[in-house]
Amino acid sequence: GQWGRSILVSRFAWPIESFGDSNSVTGFSMQRAPEECWFELAVLKRTSTRLLGLQYLTDAEYWQAPAVKSPQPHLLESQRRELAIDIVESVSTLHRNNLVYGDISSKNFCARLGATPSVFIVDADSIGLPIEVESNLQMTPDWDVSRSFNATQRDCALTAVLVWRLLSQEARSYPAVEDSTVLDSAGATDLAPWIIDAYGTGDTHALLGIAHQ
């Protein structure tokens, strides 16, 4: 529908041009992320403009390092939850169109800040049909899910990990019943069963449950 088309157009940095030859593509150019996706980061005496990848919003410890002089970009509890919902809806839209992302991690998902935050997803050249992604599986350290999952199930489980880390701000944690209280600070305790289920089963309906609570 029109809503799904809007998500596909606005949430993903689709490849614009490929580089290489007929036998080998060496890279792609992609559209620049929207202005709301950039922020100023000061480390030691150097300030640079960075994409607001979710690694900056999922790791509270990073901002406590002595070398980091910038404050963590601020998100209200309700805004973290809205961003989590947008992540789920974006990945689910791919699945409804028989596509998978295949390389979900906090470095490939950026926050687009505003009154209602949304996600902007880079490295969209990894998106493809499930059979294509399964034949060229991307494995990211510290982003582990069941090896028995197919490509779509992996997407669901990794999205659950990403949402869990966004809400808990614990960059290396995984969804688990015994650790569900880490979501209390984000006002997202009610989402814990859905996130844990999606991580453990790779089930699309469990993933969608995160967005529909």
C-alpha positions as CSV (number, residue, x, y, z in Angstrom):
1,G,0.0,0.0,0.0
2,Q,0.9,3.7,0.0
3,W,2.2,3.6,3.6
4,G,4.6,0.7,2.7
5,R,5.8,2.5,-0.4
6,S,6.4,5.6,1.7
7,I,8.6,3.6,4.2
8,L,10.6,2.0,1.4
9,V,11.3,5.4,-0.2
10,S,12.0,7.4,2.9
11,R,13.8,5.0,5.3
12,F,16.4,3.4,3.1
13,A,19.5,4.7,1.3
14,W,19.0,2.8,-1.9
15,P,22.0,2.4,-4.3
16,I,22.1,5.1,-7.0
17,E,25.1,4.0,-9.1
18,S,27.3,0.9,-9.1
19,F,31.1,0.8,-9.8
20,G,33.1,-1.9,-11.4
21,D,32.6,-3.9,-14.5
22,S,30.3,-6.6,-15.9
23,N,32.1,-9.3,-14.0
24,S,32.5,-7.5,-10.6
25,V,30.8,-4.7,-8.8
26,T,33.2,-3.0,-6.4
27,G,30.9,-0.5,-4.8
28,F,27.8,1.7,-4.9
29,S,27.0,5.3,-4.4
30,M,24.0,6.1,-2.3
31,Q,22.0,9.1,-1.4
32,R,23.2,11.3,1.5
33,A,21.4,10.8,4.8
34,P,18.9,13.6,5.7
35,E,20.3,16.5,7.7
36,E,18.4,15.3,10.9
37,C,20.7,12.2,10.9
38,W,23.9,14.1,11.6
39,F,25.4,15.4,14.8
40,E,28.5,17.0,16.2
41,L,30.8,14.6,18.2
42,A,33.7,16.0,20.2
43,V,36.4,13.5,21.2
44,L,39.5,14.9,22.9
45,K,40.2,18.2,21.1
46,R,38.6,17.3,17.8
47,T,35.0,17.9,16.7
48,S,33.5,16.2,13.7
49,T,30.2,15.7,12.0
50,R,29.0,12.1,12.3
51,L,26.0,10.1,11.2
52,L,23.9,9.3,14.2
53,G,24.2,5.6,13.9
54,L,22.4,3.7,16.6
55,Q,25.7,2.6,18.1
56,Y,25.6,6.0,19.7
57,L,22.2,5.5,21.2
58,T,22.6,1.9,22.3
59,D,25.8,2.3,24.4
60,A,25.4,4.5,27.5
61,E,29.0,3.6,28.6
62,Y,30.5,5.2,25.5
63,W,29.5,8.6,26.7
64,Q,31.1,8.1,30.1
65,A,34.6,7.8,28.5
66,P,36.9,10.7,29.6
67,A,37.9,11.3,25.9
68,V,34.3,11.9,24.8
69,K,33.4,15.6,25.4
70,S,29.9,15.7,23.8
71,P,26.7,14.8,25.7
72,Q,24.8,11.8,24.4
73,P,22.1,13.0,21.9
74,H,18.9,13.2,24.0
75,L,15.9,11.1,23.5
76,L,12.9,11.0,25.7
77,E,11.5,7.6,26.8
78,S,8.6,8.0,24.4
79,Q,10.9,8.9,21.6
80,R,13.1,5.8,22.1
81,R,9.9,3.8,21.9
82,E,8.8,5.6,18.7
83,L,12.2,4.9,17.1
84,A,11.9,1.3,18.1
85,I,8.5,1.0,16.4
86,D,9.8,2.7,13.2
87,I,12.7,0.2,13.1
88,V,10.3,-2.7,13.3
89,E,7.9,-1.3,10.7
90,S,10.7,-0.6,8.3
91,V,12.2,-4.1,8.5
92,S,8.7,-5.6,8.4
93,T,7.9,-3.6,5.2
94,L,10.9,-5.3,3.5
95,H,9.5,-8.7,4.5
96,R,6.1,-7.9,3.2
97,N,7.7,-7.3,-0.2
98,N,9.7,-10.5,-0.1
99,L,13.0,-8.8,0.7
100,V,15.4,-9.1,3.6
101,Y,18.1,-6.8,4.9
102,G,20.6,-9.5,6.0
103,D,23.1,-7.3,7.9
104,I,21.2,-5.7,10.7
105,S,23.3,-4.0,13.3
106,S,23.4,-0.7,15.1
107,K,26.0,0.7,12.7
108,N,23.7,0.3,9.7
109,F,20.7,2.0,11.3
110,C,20.7,5.7,11.9
111,A,18.4,7.9,13.9
112,R,16.6,10.7,12.3
113,L,15.7,13.0,15.2
114,G,12.6,15.1,15.5
115,A,9.4,15.3,17.4
116,T,8.7,11.8,16.2
117,P,12.1,10.1,15.6
118,S,12.4,7.7,12.6
119,V,15.1,5.5,11.3
120,F,17.3,5.9,8.2
121,I,18.9,2.6,7.0
122,V,22.3,2.7,5.1
123,D,24.1,0.0,3.2
124,A,20.9,-0.9,1.5
125,D,22.9,-2.8,-1.2
126,S,22.8,-5.8,1.2
127,I,19.0,-6.0,0.7
128,G,17.8,-8.8,-1.6
129,L,15.6,-11.8,-2.0
130,P,15.9,-14.3,0.9
131,I,17.6,-16.9,-1.3
132,E,20.2,-14.3,-2.4
133,V,20.9,-13.1,1.1
134,E,21.2,-16.7,2.5
135,S,23.9,-17.5,-0.1
136,N,25.9,-14.5,0.9
137,L,25.3,-14.3,4.6
138,Q,26.8,-11.4,6.5
139,M,27.9,-12.1,10.0
140,T,28.6,-9.2,12.4
141,P,30.5,-9.8,15.7
142,D,28.4,-9.5,18.8
143,W,25.2,-9.9,16.7
144,D,24.5,-13.6,17.2
145,V,21.2,-15.4,16.6
146,S,20.3,-19.0,16.0
147,R,22.2,-20.5,13.1
148,S,19.1,-22.6,12.3
149,F,17.2,-19.5,11.2
150,N,16.5,-18.7,7.5
151,A,17.2,-15.1,6.2
152,T,13.8,-13.7,7.2
153,Q,14.0,-15.2,10.7
154,R,17.5,-13.8,11.1
155,D,16.2,-10.3,10.2
156,C,13.5,-10.6,12.8
157,A,15.8,-11.9,15.5
158,L,18.5,-9.3,14.8
159,T,15.9,-6.5,14.8
160,A,14.8,-7.7,18.2
161,V,18.4,-7.4,19.4
162,L,18.6,-3.9,18.0
163,V,15.4,-2.8,19.6
164,W,16.4,-4.3,23.0
165,R,19.8,-2.5,22.9
166,L,18.2,0.8,21.9
167,L,15.7,0.6,24.8
168,S,18.2,-0.7,27.4
169,Q,21.2,1.3,26.2
170,E,23.3,-1.8,26.9
171,A,25.3,-2.4,23.7
172,R,26.2,-6.0,24.1
173,S,23.1,-7.4,25.8
174,Y,20.6,-9.9,24.4
175,P,16.9,-10.3,25.0
176,A,16.3,-12.5,28.0
177,V,13.6,-12.9,30.6
178,E,15.9,-12.6,33.5
179,D,17.2,-9.3,32.2
180,S,13.9,-7.7,31.2
181,T,14.1,-5.1,34.0
182,V,16.7,-3.3,31.9
183,L,13.8,-2.0,29.8
184,D,12.2,-0.3,32.8
185,S,14.2,2.9,32.5
186,A,12.8,3.3,28.9
187,G,9.2,2.7,30.0
188,A,9.2,-0.4,27.8
189,T,8.7,-3.3,30.2
190,D,5.6,-4.3,28.3
191,L,7.6,-4.8,25.2
192,A,10.0,-7.3,26.7
193,P,8.0,-10.5,26.1
194,W,7.6,-9.6,22.4
195,I,11.2,-8.7,21.9
196,I,12.4,-11.9,23.7
197,D,10.0,-14.0,21.6
198,A,11.1,-12.4,18.3
199,Y,14.7,-13.0,19.2
200,G,14.2,-16.6,20.2
201,T,11.9,-17.7,17.4
202,G,12.6,-15.3,14.5
203,D,8.8,-15.0,14.2
204,T,7.4,-12.2,12.2
205,H,4.2,-11.9,14.3
206,A,6.3,-11.6,17.4
207,L,8.3,-8.8,15.8
208,L,5.2,-6.9,14.8
209,G,3.9,-7.3,18.3
210,I,6.6,-4.9,19.4
211,A,5.2,-2.2,17.2
212,H,1.5,-2.8,18.1
213,Q,1.7,-2.6,21.9
